[in-house]
Amino acid sequence: TGRRLSELVTLESKAKVADMLGPAPVGPMPRKFEINHRLPNGGEAAFVYSAYRCAVGGPTVATGRDLTALAQLQQRLIESQRLADEHFLRLR
């Protein structure tokens, strides 16, 4: 059996899940939500969800995208900038 999405996310993201799956206007534009999932190793993974309300009183369809690769790339960029700054200061 499956598990509820609210059981898979961090405490801070539970309210976002409730908002995402709660009452919302029907329309072609998705609502965006950044939600953190709990990992089995105790860590967290960031996801961005797009949620669509299918019909008045109907279900919500939510699709998520794992942002782990983007977060790792941002971390590498920050580290590269730090190293470049250190190198520049040594050259002065």
C-alpha positions, 0 to 999 in steps of 0.5 A: 500500500502507498503512504500519504505524502504528508508522512514522507515530508519534513515537519516544516513541509506538512503545512505546504502539503496540506495547502497544496492538496486543499481547496484551490481554484480550477485553472490551467496555471499550476501552483508551485510548492517547494517541499522537503522530503525525509530520506531513510538515512535521516537527510532531506531532499528538496522537491518542487511540486506543481499542483493542478485542480482538475475540476471544482471539487475534484482531485488535485494532480501534483507532479514533483521534481527532485532538486538534489542535482540543482542543490549540488550544482549550487554548492559547487558554484559557491565553493568555486567562488570561495576558492576564486576569492581566496586566490584573488586575495593571495594575488593582491 
